Amino acid sequence: MTTPSDRVTKILAIPDSHAWTGAVPPWLGDPAQHGIGGFIDHTLLRPEATPAEIDHAAQQGRELGAASVCVNGRWVERVRKALEGSGVKTCAVVGFPLGAMATSVKADEARQAIADGATELDMVMSLGEAKAGHWDLVAKDIAAVIAVARKVPVKVILETALLAPAEIVQASLVAVDAGAVFVKTSSGFHGGGGATEQAVRLMRRTVGASIGVKASGGVRTSEMAIRFLAGGANRLGTSATRDMTAIIGTRAPTLAQLFAKLPDPAPPPQGY
């Protein structure tokens, strides 16, 4: 990896305010809102998912008031039709899950997904170029998809389990500078692992309060969901939404009530 820039070094030097305060962080908005449904991308990305399973996922997302239902490109039009009138967005993945396609292929995939009705895109950055320190090429890859997307928000998947802290910071900066509105931890498909609280906190420190941070990959329980939101996420990618119904929906506790109940997390490992 190339030597970290001054910008990256300064961000890494910022103290990590990881202590649990019980307060709702500013990136989540109104503490009086009920439940976390509006922060969830209900996800079904298994390659063997059948049309019936896709329909079921769309119905679940609709019933639970998720932010979006996230699927592979083949199913975008089907999900868009199933979600009509619900306010739930249709999210499509691009360059998924490897990020190793030609930039023109990613752009074409994004164009097709939007034509089919996608209102959000989650793209995988060029991981090999990132690990090589070729950040200019990573930026061009992201920018090409964002140029096609225009007003459709793009979340950039960094695959943080593969990255050193300095690389997480650099990748987040590159994505935001290229026009991404979210940075996202993981595809959930890489053997290196998924989201961690430490990576999410570092991403939030890097991008500030106005850019989105999405934790995805291994978000399986209500407690994990709240911890990721507390640490810096304002979107969660999960297929376990149904297991979190106690904290989703208008009958769920308010964010203030949910956050007041969770104990202090362990300190982060050195280097974050």
Buried (B, 14 or more C-beta within 10 A) or exposed (E): EEEBBEEBEEBBEEEBEBEEEEEBBEBBEEBEBBBBBBBBBBBBBEEEBEEEEBBBBBBBBBBBBBBBBBBBBBBBBBBBEBBEEBEBBBBBBBBBBBBEBEBEEBBBBBBBBBEBBBBBBBBBBBBEBBBEBBBEBBBBBBBBBBEBBEEBBBBBBBBBBBBEBBBBBBBBBBBBEBBBBBBBBBBBBBEEBBBBBBBBBBBBBBBEEEBBBBBBBBBEEBBBBBBBBBBBBBBBBBBBBEEBBEBBBEEBBBBBBBBBEBEEBEEBEEEB
